[in-house]
Amino acid sequence: DDGFIVLNKPSGFAVHGGSGVNSGIIEALRQIRPQQKFLELVHRLDKETSGCLLIATKRSTLKILHNYFRGDGVQKTYLALLAGRYPRKKQIVDAPLLKNVAQSGERMVTVSQAGKAAETLFVRLRQFQDLTLVHASPKTGRTHQIRVHAAWLGHPIIGDSRYGDDTINKTLRNRGYKRLFLHAEQLRFKHPVSGEPLHFTAPLPADLNDLLNHEKPL
């Protein structure tokens, strides 16, 4: 509407330029919508993550949406495919996260008592022979939160080159899993002006859906 845009971001595109990336989704959007005076990211998704991305088209809307994200005004739900058989139907992980920057400039996040509070709800959806599809709902918005929490559980996200298992990833590449299996499926929040409850859903990309359909369910 006239206050915001929800995009279904493809995997492989950075949301903004920087760190060796010339431009991203927000820069491209400004180019193709020159008449739009204001376009700003409300939140961020990792380059390899697909799904719902929220962009403000008014400064007043951006301020309200930022307040939502800082509090509990936005419910985010991701689809993630984890390595191994995740044993629990539901689990809240509340391990604090510490952000470090390597000499290469790469950001690495670790579970540390010196870090900031972070909470993610994992809900098991489907189990396969050696994989588990889950819903992951972060209650906080720390960098790489879902990826680090999943790895900390001993069930890293498939295709995660930074926090995943290289041996598992190599095996699964042969089965077609060539990207991070993390998809921002749902966003829920109240309309910044009317207060009406809104629910946006981005369907799982066809390539990931096809891969899942070839796995043997338990």
Number of C-alpha atoms within 10 A of each C-alpha: 7 8 17 21 16 16 15 18 22 17 19 13 18 21 21 18 15 10 8 6 11 10 14 15 19 16 16 13 14 15 11 9 12 10 8 12 9 15 21 18 18 19 15 16 21 15 17 18 22 27 25 26 23 21 23 24 20 16 14 12 19 23 13 17 24 16 13 16 18 12 11 11 15 18 16 21 22 24 23 27 27 27 24 18 17 22 10 9 11 15 13 15 17 16 20 18 23 18 17 12 10 9 7 6 9 11 13 15 21 20 20 13 11 11 14 14 16 21 20 21 18 26 18 20 14 17 20 16 11 14 22 23 22 23 23 28 20 22 20 19 17 18 18 18 21 25 23 25 30 22 19 16 10 15 21 24 28 29 25 21 12 14 20 23 18 14 9 14 22 14 11 15 14 9 12 12 18 15 17 24 22 28 28 25 22 19 20 15 19 15 16 17 10 7 9 10 10 11 12 15 15 19 16 18 14 9 10 18 11 12 12 17 9 9 14 11 13 11
